Amino acid sequence: MFGKQSWQVRVAGYGSDARRAAAIGTATRRLAFTLGLLLMFPGPPAQAQFVTDAVPTGNSPHAIGINPVTNRIYVANADDGTLTMIDGATHSTATIAVGSNPQAVAVNPVTNKIYVANANPSGAVTVIDGATNETTTLAVGGFPAALAVNPMTNRVYVANRVAGGTVSVIDGTSDTVSATISVGGLPSALAADPATNRIYVASGDTDSVTVLDGADNSTTTVSTGPGSNPAAVAVSSITHKVYVACPGAGSVVVLDVGNNRTSTVAVGGSAWTLALDPVSNRVYVVDSDRNEVAVIDGASDTVVATVAVGATPVAVAINSATNQIYTANLGDNTVTAIDGATNRATTLAVGAGPEVLGINPVTNKLYVANESAKTVSVIDGATNRLETVNVGSNPTVVFANPVADKVYVASAGGNSVTVVDGSTNATTDVATGNSPQAFALNPLTNQVYVANFGDQTVTVIDGASNATTTVDLGAYPRGVAVNPRHQ
């Protein structure tokens, strides 16, 4: 069915056989990576249009976790003690109560469980069943700040950011803490290598990385150098090298897993965080002081390029399927998209206070948590054309009708609903009662029901004509649901 030439990879512009072979190898690995994603997590068909949406969350969205299997996104809201669950297909949301000050989210896509680190003195991790949204709370060490999941062993590792640093090990089968392990002081980041069953913990107070063997919980400590203040860590499951961002030294420490020997790559400025692309074997290091990203070649462990990005970049994420790198730029409320093949950069405006990024490689969508705006921007990675949709004042709820391809945005400040045409992004304002709070859809009749808390009414919107009818309730509605079979 397929000719031989259909599967050939052609690379132009390489002057030697070695360089040509390396380029072909990278292209082949990226193709395999993409095909693997499509086979494991078949997603919707690719679309040419690029759209940016803003989805309301709770106060101070601080962390994002994504399950590519279920196409759900989980956003930790630090000030509310809640988690916002976003449906990646419709952008509808649900709120899940967790502990106080949630700071980190991790997902095990194999078990469909979500883990939330609640960074408070008592220390707890909330475990969420992704199928039911039911929660279980586990006591861990004080101020849990970071999480890592090894899906092959079904173990979750929690870095407890206290002076006498510890890591709590959670058994994902029983949802119990199976061990507490001493590491360096003030651990703030960790990463797991499922292939070797090793976990790497960066501890800023002791300028060290603790190597934890997941088989027996034994540890080895590796120094990153005096004053290095390691703050982020990434590990390649292919080369089994570990890269540690050290802002105190303006460098990245490279740890060879085979012998625990280290080397240092100078990047300058403030190397606060980094991300690794296992396909291209490149590491992208954020320099917040100089508003740039340093690109490290993992084969030679040298800086091969620097790329200018937006003001004060604070986070970086990679889509290995498309070879796109993204930075969240807090200083000018933008996201910079970098083409990994050319290092060409494009900057897009998002909501106020972008601090956290998450990528779903299956749907090719980027999620940006805007802490000040209390929203998540959703960016389709197919192109870099940006569209903005204006809605009413104080938007509180977003609801999508996937059948009619319309989106409804409740504006509590304007006592109205903005209807957005999903194909054109054209908008229509529909008057409702006071302080609309919730939506429900009857897909059989194409009618939308809006609960208006302020005047104790429900507005019924005809989805075809946007004509409205008002129903008095005599109560203060905060939610609404439809039984489409009961007419």
N, C-alpha and C positions, 0 to 999 in steps of 0.2 A: 504493500500500500504506500509506503514511503520510500522514495528513492534514496540512494546512498548519499547524494549531495545534500539532501534535506537536513541531515544531521551534522554537516561539517560546520566548524567554527572558523570564520575567516577574520584575521587580524591584520590590519594594514599599518604601515608606518613604523615598523620595528626593524632595526638595522642588523640584528644578529640572530643566529639561530637560538641562542640562550634566552634572549629577551623575548623572541617570538614564542618560544615554548612556555615561558613564564606567563605571558599574556594569555595564551591559549588555555593554560591551566586555570588561571583565574576566571576566565569566561566560562569554562566548563563547570567549575565549582559553583559559580553563581547560577548557571542554568540548572544544575542539579539541586541547588538549594531551593530555587523557585519551584521546580517541578515537585520536589518533596513537600513543600508547603501546600501546593494545590492538591496533591494526592491525599495528604493527611487531613487538610482542612478546606474542602472545596468551598469557595466563596462565590459571591455574585459575579456576574459578567463584568468585564472591565468597561468603564465608561470614559468618554472623551472629555466630559465637562469637569471643570475644577470648581469646587464649591467650598466656601468656608462658612460654617454655622457656629453660633455661640449657644451653648447649652447651660442653663442655670444650674449651679451647685449650691452647697452650703457655704458658710463663712470660712474664709482662708483655706481654699483647696491647696493641699500641701504635697500630695503624693498620688501617683496613678499606677494601677495595675491592670493588665489586659489579659483576658482569656480568648485567644484566637479561635478556639474550638467553638465556643458559644457566642462569639462576637459580642461580648459584654466588657464594659470598661468600668473600673472601680476607682472612685476618687475619694481620698481621705480629706475630710473637712476639719482642720485642727481646732478651730474655735467653737464648733458645734458639737464635737464628739459624735459625728455621724459619718457615714459612708454613702456617697451618691452612686447608685448603679445606673449606667447608661446603656440602653440597648443600641448596639452599633448600627442596626439596620434602620431604626425609626427615630433614634435620639430621644425616645421617651425615657423618663427617669423614675427611680424609686429610691427612697431614703431608708437606710438601715442604721439603727442605733448601735454604736460601739462604745469604747471607753473614752475617757477624757484625753484630749490632746493627741489624736492619732497622727503619726508622723511618717509611717511607712506602710506599703502594701506589697504583698507578694501573692502570686497565683500559682497553684499546681494544676495545669490544664488536664493532667491525667485523671486526677480525682475530682476535679471541679470544686476545689476548696480555695477559699480566699483567706489570707492571714493579714491581720492589721495590728501593727505595733503601736500601743498607746503609751506615749512617752511621758509618764508621770511617776512620782516617787514610789508608789506602790508597785507599779510595773505589771502590765497585763498584755496578753495577746488575744484578740477576738478572732475566733475561727468561724467562718461563714460557709454554710452549705450553699453552693452556687445554684442548686436546683430549687431549693425552698426558701433561701435567704434566712434560714434559722441560724442562730448564733450560739456559740459556746465560748466561755471566757476561761483562759488559763493564766495562772499566776507565774510570772517569770521574774527576772531581776529588775532592779530599779532603772527607770528611764530607757526602756528598749528603743533603739534608734534606727536599727536596720534589720532587714530580713533577707534570707536566701533560701531557696528551695532546691533540693536535689530530687527531681521527679523519679529517678531510677531507684532510689532507696526509700522514697516517701518520707524523707526527713526534712524538717524545717529548722533553720538555725537563726537565732535571735541574738543580736549584739546588744548587750545591756551597758549603756554608757554611764558607768560609774567609775570612781577612782580606782577601785580594785576590780578591773574589768572582768566580765564573765560573758559566756555564750550559753544560752539555754537551747537544748536540743528537744524538739517536739516530734513525737512519733505520730505521723499523719494517719496511721490506721486507727489508733485508739484515742487520738487527740489528747495525749497526756505528755507532760514534760518528763523525758526519760533520763536526762543528765544535765548537770550544770558544770561548765568547764571554765577554769581560770585562764584568762588571756592578758594582754597588755592593758594598761590603764586607758580609760575613756575610748573604748572602741566605737568607731563611727561608721564603718563600712565593712562589708564582707561580700565574698563571691564564692560560688561553688563550682567545682569542675566535676560534672557527673561521670565523666569517663574514668577519672582516677579516684573518685570518691574522696576528694580533699577539699577543704574549705579554708579560705584565706581571709584573715581578719586584720584590718588596719587599725592601729591604736595610736592616736596622736599624742597622748600624754607620755608614752614611753618610746616614741619614735621606732616603732617595730611593726612587723607583720607576724602573726601567729599562724602557723600551718597546722591545721587540725585534720587528722586522719579519721574519716568517717566510719571506718571499720571498727576501731577500738577506742576512739576519742583521745588518743595520745596526741601530744602537741610538740612542735618545734618552733623556736622563736628566732626570727631573722631581723637584724637591725637594718633600718633604712637610713641611718646616719643622724648625728646629733642635730637637733633643731629642724628636722625635715618635716615634722608634723603631717604624717600620711593621712589623707582625707578621703581617698577613693581608690577602688581596686577593681580590676577587670582581669579575667583569665581566659585564655584560648584553650578550648577542648581539643584543638587540632595540634598546635605546637606545644601545648602544656607550658606556656610561658605566662607569667603573672606580671601585670603592669600596675604600678602604684603611683598615684598622683601625690606629690609632696610639695604643697604650696610654700612651706617654710624654706625650702631650698630652691624653689623655682625649677624643679626637675621631675623626671619620672624614673623611678627605680624599677629595673627589670629583674625579676627573679626566675632563675632557671630551676624548674621543679625537680629535675633529675638529680642535682647536687646542692640545691639551695644556695648557689652562688648568685651574687648580685652584680649588676652593672648600672651605671647612671647615664641617663640621657638628659642633657641640659635643654630646657625649653624657655627659660627666662620668665619674668613676670610672675603671675600667680597661677600656678597649675592646680586649680581647685578640683577639677573633675575631669573624667575621661570616659571614652567608650571605645570598644574594640570591634572591628568587623572581621569575623572569622573567615570570610570568603576571600577578601583582598589581603588579609593579614596586615591591616593597617590600624593604627591607634590614633584617635583624635582627642587632643588635649585642649581644654578650654583655658584661655588666658584672659581673665576678667579685667586685668589692669590695662592691657594693650588692645583689647577688643579684637582678638584674633584666635584662630585655632591652629595649633601646631600639628602637622601630620607626620607620624612616625612609621617608617617601614619596618614591619616586624621581622623581616629577613635579616636586615643589617642593624636594626635598632638604632637608626639615625633619623634625624629630622630631614624630610625630603621636601617639605613645603610649609608655608604659613599662609592662612587664608583670612582676610579681613571679614569680620561679621558685624552685627549690630552692637549697640552700646551695652557694656556690662553683661556679657554672656555668663549665665549661671548654670546651664544644663545642656547636655548633648545627648542625642539618640541617633541610632543608625537603623535604616531599613536595608538589610543585607540583600534582599531580593531585588531591589531597584538600584542599589549602590548610591543611595541618597543619605546625606548626613544633615541633621537639623540641630540648631542651637536656639535656646530661649534667651532672649536679650532683655534683661530687666530694665536697663537704662533708657530704652526708647520704645518699649512695648512692642517688640517685633520678634519674628522668627526668621532665621536665616537658613535657607536650604542650599546645601553644597553638593554639587555633582561630583561623586567620588572619582569619576574617570578623568575629569578635566580640572577639578577644583574651582570651577566657576560657581559664584555665589549669587543668590537672589534673596532679597529680604522682603518679608510680608508683614503687614501690620496685623496685630491681634488685639486681645483685650488688655486691660491695664494689669500690670504685675505678673507677667508670665514667668513662672519659676520651675515648672515641672513638665516633662515631655513623656509621652507614651506612644508606641507605634503598634498597629496591627498589620503585620506584613501580608496577611491574607487578603484584606480589603484595601491595602495600600492607603490607610488613613492615619494621620497624625493627630494626636490629642494634646492640647496645650492647656494646662491649668493656670488660669489668670487669677491670682490671689486677690488683688485689689478689686477687680471687676466682679468677682464671685461667679465666674463663668468658666466653661471649657470651650475653647475654640476647636472646631473639627475641620481639618484640612485634608482634602482629597489630593493625594500625591501624584496624580496623573500628569498635571501641568502646573505652571506657576502663575495662572491667571486668578486674580483675587476679586471676589464679588462681595459686596456688603449689602445686607438687608436691614432697612430701618423699621423699627417697631415702635409701639407706644411707650409711655413713661413707666418706669419701674416694672419691667417684665419679670414675672414671677414663675410662670409655668409654660413649658413648650410641649406641644402634643402633635403627633404626626398621623395623618391618614394615608397609609401606604397604598390603599386601593385607588384613591382619587389623586394621589401625589400632591397633597396639600399639607401645610404645616400651620398650626394654630398657636399663637402666642398671646397669653393673657397678660394684659397691662393693668395692674392693680391701681396705678396712679392715674390712668386715663379712663378707667371703667370701660374698657373696650377689649376686643380681640382683634389682633392683626392676622389676616389670612394670607399666607405666602404660597404662591403657585410654585410647586417644586421644580417645574420644568423651565420657568422663566425668571423666577424670583420676584415677579410682580406682586404687589401687596394691595390688600383691601382692608380697611378698618370697619369693624362691625361693633356697634354699641351694645353693651351688655348691662347688667346690674352693677351695683357697687362692689368693688374689690373682688373680681373673679379669682377663684382659688384652684379650681380643678376642672378637668375635662373627662368626658367619656364619649365613645363613638358607637353608634349602631351601624355596623357595616352593611346590613341588609337594606336599611332605609336611607343610608347616607345622611344621617342626622347627628349633629354634635350637641352634647349637653354640657353647659357651663354652670358650675356651682358658684353663686355670688354670695360671699360671706357677709358683705356689708349691709345688704338689704333683704336677706333671707329669701332669695329667689333662685330659680334656675332659668337660664336662657337657653332656648332650643334653637339651633341654627340649622337651616336647610343647607346641606352641603352643595347643592347644585346652584341655588340662587342667592345664598347668604341672607335670605329673609329670616326674621326672628319671631319667636313667641316667648312670652314670659309666664312662668308658673310661680305663684306664691307658695311658700312652704310654711312660714310661721316658725322657722328654726334657723339656726346659723350653719349652713352647709359648708363643710370643708372637703368633702369628697363626693364622688358620684360614680355609679357603675351601671352598666346596661346588660340586660338579659335579652339578646336578640331573638330568642325563640318565643318569647312571651310578648305577643303583639296585642 
